Amino acid sequence: FMVVPPGDGDRLYLALNAYWEERRFGLPSPGTGRRWRRVVDTTLPSPGDVIDTAGDAPPVADGYAVGPRSVVVLLAR
């Protein structure tokens, strides 16, 4: 299933952490007028682990701490 259908010019950032400890990832620039928003974080309890609408997703600043053995998806629109 698709969490948020990407549109023209949208950018996705996928972070995978197979390590047993948390790792912090620096983020590339999302582009002018865009902000990274977290749409998936598998370390969070359900139903907060997946956000169905990008507008409801919390914004992310310069980096993101990815929990052990987890996946994070960020969307910039």
C-alpha positions in Angstrom: 0.0 0.0 0.0 1.1 3.6 -0.5 1.1 5.8 2.6 1.2 9.1 0.8 1.1 9.3 -3.0 4.0 11.4 -4.1 3.3 14.2 -6.5 5.5 16.0 -9.0 8.5 17.4 -7.3 8.0 15.5 -4.0 11.0 14.0 -2.4 11.3 10.9 -0.3 14.1 10.1 2.2 14.4 6.5 3.4 16.5 5.7 6.4 17.2 2.1 7.4 18.9 1.2 10.6 19.9 -2.5 10.9 22.1 -1.8 13.9 21.0 -2.6 17.5 21.5 0.9 18.7 19.9 4.2 17.6 21.7 6.1 14.8 21.2 9.8 13.9 21.0 10.6 10.2 21.8 14.0 8.7 19.3 15.1 6.1 19.8 16.7 2.7 18.1 19.9 1.9 14.5 19.3 1.0 14.5 22.1 -1.6 13.2 25.6 -1.6 9.9 26.0 0.1 9.8 22.4 1.3 10.1 20.8 4.7 10.8 17.2 5.6 7.9 15.5 7.4 7.9 12.1 9.0 5.4 9.7 7.4 6.7 6.4 8.7 8.8 5.5 11.8 8.6 1.8 12.7 9.9 2.4 16.3 6.7 4.3 17.2 3.7 2.5 18.6 0.7 2.0 16.2 -1.2 3.9 14.9 1.4 6.7 15.3 4.0 4.8 13.3 2.4 5.6 9.9 0.8 8.9 9.0 -1.8 8.7 6.2 -1.7 12.4 5.3 1.5 14.3 4.8 -0.1 17.5 6.1 -0.6 15.8 9.5 3.0 14.5 9.6 5.3 16.2 12.1 8.0 18.4 10.6 11.6 17.3 10.9 14.6 19.7 11.3 18.3 19.0 10.5 18.5 15.4 11.3 16.5 12.3 12.5 17.3 9.7 15.1 16.4 6.3 13.7 15.8 3.6 16.3 17.4 0.2 16.4 16.3 -2.2 13.6 13.8 0.2 12.1 12.8 2.2 9.0 11.9 5.8 8.7 10.3 7.5 5.6 10.4 11.3 5.3 8.5 13.2 2.6 9.2 16.8 1.4 6.6 18.6 -0.6 
